Amino acid sequence: MKERSVDDPKRTWDESFPLFVAWVAEHGRLPMKTAEPGEEHRHATWMQYQRRHLSRGTLLPDHQEKLDEATPGWEGPAVPGVPTADRYEQLWGARLDELATWVAQHGRWPSSLSSDPVEAHAGRWIGVQRGAKASTGRRYNERCVRLTAALPGWDAEKLNRR
């Protein structure tokens, strides 16, 4: 019997996977579970289902290999065999790159109140970084240096928003 996909009971994994990859390629990011009901939400649910199989050790090796190759980072922060701190550091770096790209494309800081989920996510992320600036510790100090190098003015009292 063919394995059914969570986003459509009649669709197999092999049918759902290329649709997921195409969505990620088109949008340049992974789908968010917080998206409105619709295509993105379905893809996020499917991805979460794959993550659950990975964490339980029930994801077929072929499926994991295909996901790893086509959509790096799909597995989220909890990855067996990869120390959590290293994985979070990788994710943090990816978020910094996403934010820098967003700011370069739009010429302004993102708003956490935007109706665009990508902008809102980026706005919340930079807000968290600003809030954590007072943190002590070597790792966060290194992050401040990286933020300043990539995005001068990220820590300004009021970020310029148009």
C-alpha positions in Angstrom: 0.0 0.0 0.0 1.3 3.5 -0.9 2.0 5.9 2.0 -0.6 8.7 2.1 0.4 12.3 2.7 -1.1 14.4 5.5 -2.1 17.3 3.2 -4.3 15.2 1.0 -5.4 11.7 2.0 -5.3 10.6 -1.7 -1.8 12.0 -2.4 1.3 9.9 -1.7 4.6 11.2 -0.3 6.1 11.0 -3.8 3.3 13.2 -5.1 3.4 15.7 -2.2 7.2 16.1 -2.0 7.6 17.9 -5.4 4.7 20.2 -4.6 6.4 21.1 -1.3 9.8 21.7 -3.0 8.2 23.8 -5.6 6.4 26.0 -3.0 9.7 26.5 -1.1 11.6 27.4 -4.3 8.9 29.9 -5.3 8.7 31.6 -1.9 12.4 31.2 -1.0 11.6 30.0 2.5 10.0 27.2 4.4 6.2 27.4 5.0 4.9 28.6 8.3 2.4 26.8 10.4 0.9 30.2 11.5 -0.1 31.0 7.9 -3.8 31.4 7.1 -5.5 28.2 6.0 -4.5 27.4 2.5 -1.6 26.2 0.5 1.2 27.4 2.8 -0.5 26.0 5.9 -1.0 22.6 4.1 2.7 22.6 3.2 3.7 23.6 6.8 1.5 20.8 8.2 3.1 18.3 5.8 6.6 19.5 6.8 5.7 19.1 10.5 4.5 15.6 9.8 7.9 14.8 8.2 9.6 16.3 11.3 7.5 14.1 13.6 8.6 11.0 11.6 12.2 12.2 11.8 12.1 12.7 15.6 10.5 9.2 16.1 13.0 7.5 13.8 10.2 6.5 11.4 11.1 8.7 8.4 12.2 6.6 5.5 15.9 7.3 4.8 15.2 8.0 1.2 12.6 10.6 2.2 15.1 12.3 4.6 17.8 12.3 1.9 15.4 13.9 -0.6 14.2 16.5 1.9 17.8 17.3 3.1 19.0 17.8 -0.5 16.1 19.8 -1.7 15.2 21.9 1.3 18.1 22.4 3.8 16.8 23.3 7.3 13.4 21.6 6.8 14.0 19.5 9.9 13.9 22.5 12.3 15.9 22.9 15.5 15.6 19.3 17.0 17.7 17.1 14.8 19.0 13.7 16.1 22.8 13.7 16.0 23.2 17.5 15.7 23.8 19.3 19.0 20.9 21.7 19.7 23.2 24.7 20.3 24.9 24.2 16.9 21.5 23.8 15.1 20.1 26.9 16.7 23.3 28.8 15.7 22.8 27.7 12.2 19.2 28.8 12.2 20.1 32.1 13.8 22.6 32.7 11.0 20.0 31.8 8.4 17.5 34.3 9.9 20.2 37.0 9.9 20.8 36.3 6.2 17.0 36.4 5.5 16.7 39.7 7.3 19.7 41.2 5.5 18.2 40.2 2.2 14.8 41.6 3.1 16.2 44.9 4.2 18.4 45.1 1.0 15.3 44.4 -1.2 13.0 46.8 0.5 15.3 49.6 1.7 13.8 49.7 5.2 13.3 47.6 8.4 10.5 45.1 8.5 7.5 45.7 10.6 6.3 43.0 13.1 2.8 44.3 12.5 2.8 43.8 8.7 0.1 41.7 7.2 2.8 40.0 5.1 3.9 37.0 7.1 7.5 37.1 5.9 7.9 40.8 6.9 6.1 40.2 10.2 8.4 37.3 11.0 11.5 39.3 10.1 10.2 42.2 12.2 9.6 40.1 15.2 13.0 38.4 14.8 14.9 41.8 14.8 12.8 42.9 17.8 13.9 39.9 19.7 17.5 40.6 18.9 17.2 44.2 20.0 15.5 43.0 23.3 18.3 40.5 23.9 21.1 43.1 23.3 21.5 43.7 27.0 22.2 40.0 27.4 25.6 39.1 28.6 27.6 36.1 27.4 30.1 35.5 24.7 27.7 33.9 22.2 25.3 36.9 22.2 28.2 39.4 22.0 29.4 37.5 18.9 25.9 37.8 17.5 25.8 41.6 18.1 29.1 41.9 16.1 27.6 39.8 13.2 24.3 41.9 13.3 26.2 45.1 13.2 28.4 43.9 10.3 25.5 42.8 8.3 23.0 45.5 9.3 24.5 48.7 10.7 22.0 50.5 12.9 20.0 47.3 13.8 20.2 48.3 17.4 19.1 51.9 17.1 16.5 53.1 19.6 13.9 53.5 16.9 14.3 51.7 13.6 13.4 53.8 10.6 10.2 52.5 9.1 8.5 54.0 6.0 
